[in-house]
Amino acid sequence: MPKTTRVKSEEEFKRTRPATSSEARETYLTNLALDLAEQQLRDGTAKSQVITHFLKLATEREKTERELLMLQKELVKAKTDALEAAARNEEMFKQAIEAMGIYSGEVDEDPNAEGDDYYD
């Protein structure tokens, strides 16, 4: 037997706790709109715009566009991670070169020192 989704009544919506953030409110309103659209589609009272919207969501083109957007999002994240890693590597190289200079005696350990006071 197919599973049916029961649409909440107006009284049930009034009893729910108000959203505490703008994201939660947006999610709540989106779910409310989807429930209403579902009910209209079941009743046969949905307007052509509602029907067209959901038909477009089911097309291969829409699925491909969503997949492309997800891949672009991953690419941007990978580029951001690469830039952050490059900045960390650059800082590590600077510290390593400075440490080698100190170890070889070319650079004073105290960067604020102006000269050798040994010979004065």
C-alpha positions as CSV (number, residue, x, y, z in Angstrom):
1,M,0.0,0.0,0.0
2,P,1.5,3.4,-1.0
3,K,2.5,5.7,1.8
4,T,0.4,8.9,1.9
5,T,1.4,12.2,3.3
6,R,-1.1,13.9,5.5
7,V,-1.2,17.7,5.2
8,K,-1.4,19.5,8.5
9,S,-4.5,21.4,9.3
10,E,-4.5,25.1,10.1
11,E,-5.0,24.3,13.8
12,E,-1.9,22.1,13.9
13,F,0.1,24.9,12.3
14,K,-1.0,27.3,14.9
15,R,0.1,25.0,17.7
16,T,3.6,24.7,16.5
17,R,6.3,26.7,18.2
18,P,7.4,29.9,16.4
19,A,10.8,29.7,14.6
20,T,13.8,31.0,16.6
21,S,15.9,32.0,13.6
22,S,15.4,33.4,10.1
23,E,16.7,30.1,8.7
24,A,14.2,28.1,10.7
25,R,11.4,30.4,9.7
26,E,12.4,30.1,6.0
27,T,12.4,26.3,6.3
28,Y,9.0,26.4,8.0
29,L,7.5,28.6,5.4
30,T,9.0,26.5,2.6
31,N,7.6,23.3,4.1
32,L,4.2,25.0,4.5
33,A,4.2,26.1,0.8
34,L,5.2,22.6,-0.3
35,D,2.4,21.0,1.8
36,L,-0.1,23.4,0.2
37,A,1.2,22.7,-3.3
38,E,0.9,19.0,-2.6
39,Q,-2.6,19.3,-1.3
40,Q,-3.6,21.4,-4.4
41,L,-2.0,18.8,-6.7
42,R,-3.9,16.0,-4.9
43,D,-7.2,17.9,-5.0
44,G,-6.7,18.9,-8.7
45,T,-6.9,22.6,-7.8
46,A,-3.3,23.5,-8.5
47,K,-2.7,26.3,-10.9
48,S,-0.6,25.7,-14.0
49,Q,2.4,27.6,-12.6
50,V,2.5,25.1,-9.6
51,I,2.3,22.1,-12.0
52,T,4.9,23.5,-14.3
53,H,7.3,24.2,-11.4
54,F,7.2,20.6,-10.2
55,L,7.4,19.2,-13.8
56,K,10.5,21.3,-14.4
57,L,12.1,19.9,-11.2
58,A,11.7,16.4,-12.6
59,T,13.6,17.0,-15.9
60,E,17.0,15.8,-16.7
61,R,18.2,19.3,-17.4
62,E,17.2,20.4,-14.0
63,K,19.0,17.4,-12.4
64,T,22.1,18.2,-14.5
65,E,22.1,21.8,-13.5
66,R,21.8,20.9,-9.8
67,E,24.7,18.5,-10.1
68,L,26.8,21.1,-11.9
69,L,26.1,23.6,-9.1
70,M,27.2,21.1,-6.5
71,L,30.4,20.4,-8.5
72,Q,31.1,24.1,-8.8
73,K,30.5,24.5,-5.0
74,E,33.1,21.7,-4.4
75,L,35.5,23.3,-6.8
76,V,35.3,26.7,-5.0
77,K,35.9,24.9,-1.7
78,A,38.9,23.1,-3.1
79,K,40.4,26.3,-4.4
80,T,39.8,28.0,-1.1
81,D,41.5,25.1,0.8
82,A,44.4,25.2,-1.7
83,L,44.9,28.9,-1.2
84,E,44.8,28.5,2.6
85,A,47.3,25.6,2.4
86,A,49.6,27.7,0.2
87,A,49.6,30.5,2.7
88,R,50.4,28.1,5.6
89,N,53.2,26.6,3.5
90,E,54.7,30.0,2.8
91,E,54.7,30.9,6.4
92,M,56.4,27.5,7.3
93,F,59.0,28.1,4.7
94,K,59.8,31.5,6.0
95,Q,60.2,30.1,9.5
96,A,62.4,27.3,8.3
97,I,64.7,29.6,6.4
98,E,64.9,31.9,9.4
99,A,65.7,28.9,11.6
100,M,68.4,27.7,9.2
101,G,69.9,31.2,9.2
102,I,70.0,31.2,13.0
103,Y,71.5,27.7,13.1
104,S,74.3,28.6,10.6
105,G,75.1,31.8,12.5
106,E,74.2,34.1,9.6
107,V,71.3,35.7,11.6
108,D,71.1,36.7,15.2
109,E,68.6,34.8,17.3
110,D,67.2,38.1,18.6
111,P,65.7,40.0,15.7
112,N,65.8,43.2,17.8
113,A,69.5,43.1,18.3
114,E,71.4,45.7,16.3
115,G,74.8,44.2,16.3
116,D,77.4,42.0,18.0
117,D,78.3,43.3,21.5
118,Y,81.0,40.7,21.9
119,Y,83.7,42.9,20.4
120,D,82.9,46.2,22.1
